[in-house]
């Protein structure tokens, strides 16, 4: 065993084509339905973990700011859960940076817990498989498990902690898809994803959404494997609408869409009528992710920046999974 | 029998609190779920019917313009169905005027067929009950049956032509509610309501929406009877979201909402947080109906006209049912 002082791991957020919304088990984050996503190469969370010298708690520095309050508590509870599994006792000093806005519909918690679980597994010298790390990432944030394997990944629901993880269904170089994110709001959301997941079952439509999920997953997986953009476009727009349908019919209702979100969704449908390979999908937020063919990216960006209310465009091709980038 | 030369009938459109979307029988327009609405006193369709002298077809003048094409065909097919039931042969010359924009999310077909069925029943000298006229109106446009009785009305699904009609659940003076309609688009819709109804069952969410309808109808009916605005607000917003959830997940998906629709929906939720009795509901279109307490109408109008994209406000208190206004 090398005597490591610190481990730095990197992970990308992912954008879901078939969405995760609602749990069959909230504490283990076992999802109600399977999901499929693509990792985003140009967005990065880089997290360094070091064994804390003599401290009785984990510390967290996020984007240069030492954390206290709910963000720190969430990470500490996660690390306690992590240590319980492996009977570890040392606390960690964690430093994490994101190069994209957090809590605004870009899944920062996914890359955060993917990078943290990877760093923690290594600093504690655990010899884990990718599936095991994916399951651990899931405990922090469900969709984080999809940021562990490479490229296009699928998270099968599973029934226990051990068998609920994501696997790669196609590598990052399989298909030149890009996510062109129209950022329309960078401030934190009214309702966090974790709160929203707990409300999912209060929608009279959630059960129907889950019951139909295997069908949507099959269509989406095959569209990726066959590089069939038109089929992919239809199923991801349907699935995004379906998740927001559940949100807007839960108790209380959640309406993440803003006027600009609708303007973009309508524009993307028009683009496709005009022969541009583009499809929209929205996570739990108001930003619109325009999934598109790499060849069309400039045309799409030009059209999106012309829409009132679009603050910024973030573009990314398909990304790799989580990895250790350095140890000292 | 008086020898009538012509009959003029009047009907109001209605705004649904619990929506009609999808049929169990398309040709008879037997709905998949019951619905509740309020008639709109300030919006009027006035229709005059006269027995055509020797013509072998019905004619239709709409808002001063002699009709041909699909609008005429729809009315002719309706009148053929109507005559078949009563074994009548004479065709009609029909003149109809609306004082509000047609085919833009304000249910012009409801008041149109409510007025026409009332006029036709009288010009043919049929001695019909209100329930029978309501069922006949339904054959022309499902929601038209709700414009026959007065005030707040409920349409129970029924299983046959004869038992699928609407009845009044509270008279027009029961509660000082207003509909404050923010008109944001007066052009005809991409997808007509009739086409949309036929797509309803292609949504994986429609069955769940229908299965939950009895619960929503009970809550809405009781909220009206008890004049409980907060409960009414929550259930009509939920029900509107639920119908649009089905629309946006049908095959193909239909997205009636425009950016301004969302801006208004968000504003109405904010109004309610600020203690104003207002709730939104949208029919198959982009206009937003703000249901509100008559005392708050001026405040609400002032807020709505300040929203970019709102072209016009149409206001109406609760209206009566359909009636004959003159005969010559």
Interface residues (C-beta under 8 A of the other chain):
Chain A: X204 X205 X207 X208 X209 X211 X212 X237 X238 X241 X242 X244 X245 X246 X248 X249 X251 X253 X255 X257 X258 X259 X260 X261 X262 X263 X265 X266 X269
Chain B: X204 X205 X207 X208 X209 X211 X212 X237 X238 X241 X242 X244 X245 X246 X248 X249 X251 X253 X255 X257 X258 X259 X260 X261 X262 X263 X265 X266 X269
